[in-house]
Amino acid sequence: DSKMLTTIGNVGLATPQVLNQNATEDKGEMARLSSFVGAIAVADLVKSTLGPRGMDKILQPQSTEGGNEKMIITNDGATILKNVYLDNPAAKILVDISKTQDSVVGDGTTTVAVLAGELLREAEKLVNQKIHPQIIIAGYRLARDRAKETLEKISMNNKEDKVQFRQDLVNIAMTTLSSKLLTHEKEFFANMVVDSVLRFKEGANLESIKVMKKVGGSLKDSFLCDGLILEKSISVGCERLRKNCKIMVANTPMDYDKIKIYGSRVKVDSMDKVSEIENAEKDKMRKKVDKILNHNIDVFVNRQLIYNFPEQLMVEKGVMVIEHADFDGVERLSSVTGADVVSTFDNPESVKLGHCDTIEEIMLGEDKVIRFSGCAKSEACTIVLRGASSHLLDEAERSLHDALCVIVETVKSHKVVYGGGHSEMRLAAEVEQLSKEVKGKEAIAIESFSKALRQIPTILSDNAGFDSAELVSNLKNEIHNGSSTAGLNLDEGKVGSMKEIGVFECFRVKDQALTSACEAAEMIIRVDEIIACAPRQRTRE
């Protein structure tokens, strides 16, 4: 009889309801499949943008008003992943690591996503062979540590030799730009980027390098301009050029001080009384202007607008007035000229004024802008990008930002490795060696790790349209025979010396990519259940 009961307790498929009605859960195999598939799909999405022959993607939002307001054409892994709307939880992890890579080192955003995807692809095969996920992770950890050691070993450091180090930086910038839109002008832009970063005596600060986009002309017309460029105009009646000036950067209302007590009512019985009130307002303004002029300044920059009356008072005293310099402009100006942003003017002695050699108005394309050169912090500079269309300029700006970040990182860490798939193949060879030294099932996982690393040069040559199997095995052979510079020369589709064609990469980028990709893969391999909450029921009141 008891036997009878146990079979009834399990009738059909009616398992007891634990979760909410509409909540779904995927267990075991299904959960793992869904997270692997999601992550690998994301990796494949950005895979084709990898390398010097990578293709671009158009991201087109579902626009409401119609028209092409926000279309993005880009090659930058982080930008693509940021703007793709994903529902798969594992895919979101890849998007996150690629964003992290973008904010930490700037370049290698695609590499990270692809490497994580390849690690998962290998892990999937192992899980299907009934190897426990934790063992795979243990193997991956061992492999990652060996890979990082090897990367340290093969990196070069030329910081003592100034000329050589500068050449390394230019090469790195060129390598970063070669997979982007600027590839045809890469020497021109690489030198521009390196110049702008090397202006800084100690650690470069990306805040002080402003990238400005002006439509018109061609990319070749872009230039590096020392000092800061404000896209504003100098007020009427001021001289257009000022030498050796003291600058006050302010954020204060300079419109007529309306009576600021809200809801106050004044009853007047004649026009004279009205004009008295107006005069009182004018006097108030005049006093404020006098206070400002007591600081003994040549240039007054305000974030808010300035009415004609105070402007006129200042111009009479020979002060150059610049109004409406937005938040961005005020912040940047104060950091570059060494001024404080002032809002009250009662004690002139405690106010820090900025200093600058020349302020002049110049023409950029069709617009007048103000250039501040020879600032107190002389490192500041502005890169002005010219180009045919706004989409082109946006993409150029993203490419430049990547290059700037990488150069800044390299200047900090000084270490360089060869590019063109060289470092990946070297790491793969070392990791494979490790798999022969380790006992147990971990060895299988370690071997998979080296396969995943080898996928990167494979994808590079696939994107360039060459026979990847042949190229990668030739490269493997070269490296096995002890070459320390061999890599893929994707312009000619053969294995060449990376030293001769100058393909270098920043050590930090590779290092960060290895760490992030490995951690992301670990997180996803561990998943064995996905529980999705029930959607909130919207009832119509």
Secondary structure as GFF3:
##gff-version 3
##sequence-region A 1 541
A	DSSP	alpha_helix	2	8	.	.	.	ID=ss1
A	DSSP	beta_strand	24	27	.	.	.	ID=ss2
A	DSSP	alpha_helix	28	47	.	.	.	ID=ss3
A	DSSP	beta_strand	57	59	.	.	.	ID=ss4
A	DSSP	beta_strand	72	74	.	.	.	ID=ss5
A	DSSP	alpha_helix	77	83	.	.	.	ID=ss6
A	DSSP	alpha_helix	89	104	.	.	.	ID=ss7
A	DSSP	alpha_helix	109	128	.	.	.	ID=ss8
A	DSSP	alpha_helix	133	154	.	.	.	ID=ss9
A	DSSP	beta_strand	156	157	.	.	.	ID=ss10
A	DSSP	alpha_helix	162	178	.	.	.	ID=ss11
A	DSSP	three_ten_helix	181	185	.	.	.	ID=ss12
A	DSSP	alpha_helix	186	198	.	.	.	ID=ss13
A	DSSP	three_ten_helix	206	208	.	.	.	ID=ss14
A	DSSP	beta_strand	209	215	.	.	.	ID=ss15
A	DSSP	three_ten_helix	219	221	.	.	.	ID=ss16
A	DSSP	beta_strand	223	226	.	.	.	ID=ss17
A	DSSP	beta_strand	228	230	.	.	.	ID=ss18
A	DSSP	beta_strand	241	250	.	.	.	ID=ss19
A	DSSP	alpha_helix	271	293	.	.	.	ID=ss20
A	DSSP	beta_strand	299	302	.	.	.	ID=ss21
A	DSSP	alpha_helix	308	316	.	.	.	ID=ss22
A	DSSP	beta_strand	320	322	.	.	.	ID=ss23
A	DSSP	alpha_helix	327	337	.	.	.	ID=ss24
A	DSSP	beta_strand	341	342	.	.	.	ID=ss25
A	DSSP	three_ten_helix	348	350	.	.	.	ID=ss26
A	DSSP	beta_strand	354	364	.	.	.	ID=ss27
A	DSSP	beta_strand	367	375	.	.	.	ID=ss28
A	DSSP	beta_strand	381	387	.	.	.	ID=ss29
A	DSSP	alpha_helix	390	413	.	.	.	ID=ss30
A	DSSP	beta_strand	415	418	.	.	.	ID=ss31
A	DSSP	alpha_helix	422	437	.	.	.	ID=ss32
A	DSSP	alpha_helix	442	463	.	.	.	ID=ss33
A	DSSP	alpha_helix	468	480	.	.	.	ID=ss34
A	DSSP	beta_strand	486	489	.	.	.	ID=ss35
A	DSSP	beta_strand	494	497	.	.	.	ID=ss36
A	DSSP	alpha_helix	498	501	.	.	.	ID=ss37
A	DSSP	beta_strand	504	506	.	.	.	ID=ss38
A	DSSP	alpha_helix	507	526	.	.	.	ID=ss39
A	DSSP	beta_strand	529	532	.	.	.	ID=ss40
###
